[in-house]
Amino acid sequence: MFFVTVAIIAEVYSRYIPDFDTTRRLQVEKGRYVEIKLELYTPIDSLGAPCADEEYLEIRDGYNQSGNLLGVFCGRYVSINLRSSGQNMWLRFSSNHRYRLWGDRSYEGKALNARVPTNLKNVAKTQFVLLNHLSSSWCPAEGGPAPRIVWRKNGAVVQNSTSVRLQINVTEEEGNTNYSCEVEDQEPKNISLVVEKCPQQCQCKVLKGNMKNLVSADCGTKQLTSIPEKIPRATGKL
């Protein structure tokens, strides 16, 4: 009696991401996770600044907008290499965007045991938040599949998911709160919050679609000669 051993090789190949207006769902085979490589740009003759104008791409871990946030991206030119935790990844452009896809625009499914080491090298140690406004702390952890990020507030766990964002509303009483984020096989990263105050004569908001907590200051008809000292990361839309 003869036995024939047949080696089954699972083919892994890149898939092209076509142009899309607002949303796009990427799906790979069950038992795999999505790895995306994507380049975006805005036309050279476009006026304004994409981040200040809230033109961005958000990427979520799942099949719709309820998935955990893997990242938000804005700028004249953006290069993205990101991984999900499972077979789905969801992309959404802001409604007013002018981005175009070019260069590398592909995704592929990778076996869950084909791991990419985790790291926290892109986590900013100092992050800015706006007093008494809904702000975000960011922990753009890298790795594949997308790692679970444990957020701590004064040592206590407040969030445990694949989301790179922790939404917070800092008050005067919470000015000395300690935050940190951590992933498996990495030392926790402590995050120091710098609390900004909006000038009394202005209306301020934290801009969406960026991981730098940029602030927009609308001071109406009042003329300010410079960016207010209390909001040094303001976009200067005065």
PyMOL commands that set and color helices and strands:
alter all, ss='L'
color gray80, all
select helices_A, chain A and resi 172-174
alter helices_A, ss='H'
color red, helices_A
select strands_A, chain A and resi 15-16+23-27+32-41+57-61+68-73+77-83+88-93+100-111+116-119+126-130+134-138+142-144+149-153+156-161+165-169+179-182+189-196+203-206+215-218
alter strands_A, ss='S'
color yellow, strands_A
deselect
rebuild
show_as cartoon
